[in-house]
Amino acid sequence: MAAPVQRDQELELTIDSLAFGGNGVGRLDGFVVFARGGLPGDTVRARVTKVQRRHAEARVTDVLVSGPQRVDAPCAHYPACGGCRFQDLAYDAQVAAKEQWVADSLQRLAGLTAPPLEPIVPAASQFGYRNKMEYSFAQHDDGPTLGLHRAGRWDEVLQIDKCWLTTDLGNAIRNRMREWAREEKLQAYDQETHEGYLRHLVVREGRNTGQALVQLVTARGERFDRERLIEVLTEFPEVRSIHWSVNSGVAEVTNLPTELVWGEDAIEEEIGGLRFRVRPNAFLQTNTEMAEQLYGIAREFAGLQGGETVYDLYCGIGTIGLSMAAKALTVWGIEISEESVACAIENQELNAIGNTAFFAGNVGEVLSDLRTRAGDPDVVVVDPPRAGLAGKALKRLGEIGAPRVVYVSCNPTTLAGDVKRLGDVYGYELTRARPVDMFPHTPHVECVALLEHA
Ligand SMILES: C[S@@+](CC[C@H](N)C(=O)[O-])C[C@H]1O[C@@H](n2cnc3c(N)ncnc32)[C@H](O)[C@@H]1O
């Protein structure tokens, strides 16, 4: 059957649900149209942007009738800003949609007719929950500005005066840095011409310690007055650490080597009663408050009694492993980022924990060595990036065959694919799964899953 719509065609649609990733789902005689900006219950006018054999994509141009869950977004930058997708969807409906996405993934991709899903844990704070923000500089007619990318645009930066996902301190530091850039008459870097200087600003906050770290990313050359930058940033007593990175490439990245300009080289965060040192490039869950809950669920699923050997794979700065150490015999962490491993080792000392060890390496490559060194694990915790367990890592994990695998996932589709393979090939059964909302107003959802040998 030919698609019943064409590109650029204007449609009137009723939206009946939210698809994974956040687009509204409408139907034209059964043909599915994913409408960006459509919320359940809305009747919308939408323009078709892409047509495929089985579905089309469209962008909502007008909401003709609002659905019952549509609310007023509090942020003045919404919906132009790409930071939030759902400020106009009631929070209850956001978490219900996320829970459904996890259920759908486990049903469709893991082939489980009745996945053992427990109710989603909603976020404790719907706004102001982030401990890290990355802003981009851009040159406007009246000087450099600092903000976030426009929704759907990699090449356009929207000036942000108040972001609802960060704190008053985070907003104040960003706005002060914009003024600084203007006072110093610095030019923002232009992604098309590759001219200009200022590229990004990263602000990290220890939300439970009140400490802040600022990383400035520029193009090549030292074109700013260090003393003035330090003066401006130390107007904020919370700022403990100022770093500078040079990005001489074209890619818009911030995970670059840094030079310490002023202060401590790391800040500290407190999670679940433990202190963690955080360097500019080290991974830390961006919602401190919900990280405590996520780790609590991981501990519950691990079911430690005190005598277990635990592997903490993709361990970052050691947060999960260190939070389990008191209930385990030994904990062994693997992490690819050397900067994160350095933090993990410092963190075990900072917390006077003596039964943990952390190693730098690629999980797929070093897991067999770890087994030789540490012995067979009773519990393996994995917390991989969005792509899930790479082929080799999954194979090694399956071969080790630990009685319990606690899988902390930030992507339900790769979680479901990995659950299926761990089941089909290595005999694991998914026995518990609990989604956690760490990122209100965005389509992201975390999930902790427990796999056991059948
Ligand atoms: C989602 S984070 C989890 C970190 C930590 N468990 C936490 O909760 O803070 C994933 C981590 O995996 C690391 N990583 C990515 N690929 C890896 C690989 N192939 N081997 C080991 N670590 C990897 C990343 O550097 C990152 O720190």
The ligand as an ORCA input file, in Angstrom:
! r2SCAN-3c Opt
* xyz 0 1
  C      26.414      5.330     32.335
  S      28.071      5.605     32.895
  C      28.017      4.807     34.443
  C      29.038      5.223     35.456
  C      28.804      4.817     36.909
  N      28.349      3.458     37.054
  C      27.871      5.790     37.602
  O      26.761      5.420     37.985
  O      28.251      6.943     37.774
  C      28.950      4.564     31.819
  C      30.433      4.542     32.047
  O      31.017      3.550     31.184
  C      32.266      3.989     30.726
  N      32.560      3.186     29.526
  C      32.092      3.364     28.269
  N      32.509      2.370     27.473
  C      33.257      1.532     28.240
  C      33.934      0.310     27.977
  N      33.934     -0.246     26.770
  N      34.587     -0.284     28.988
  C      34.611      0.281     30.236
  N      33.960      1.438     30.533
  C      33.284      2.057     29.551
  C      32.071      5.488     30.538
  O      33.309      6.169     30.571
  C      31.160      5.847     31.730
  O      31.918      6.229     32.850
*
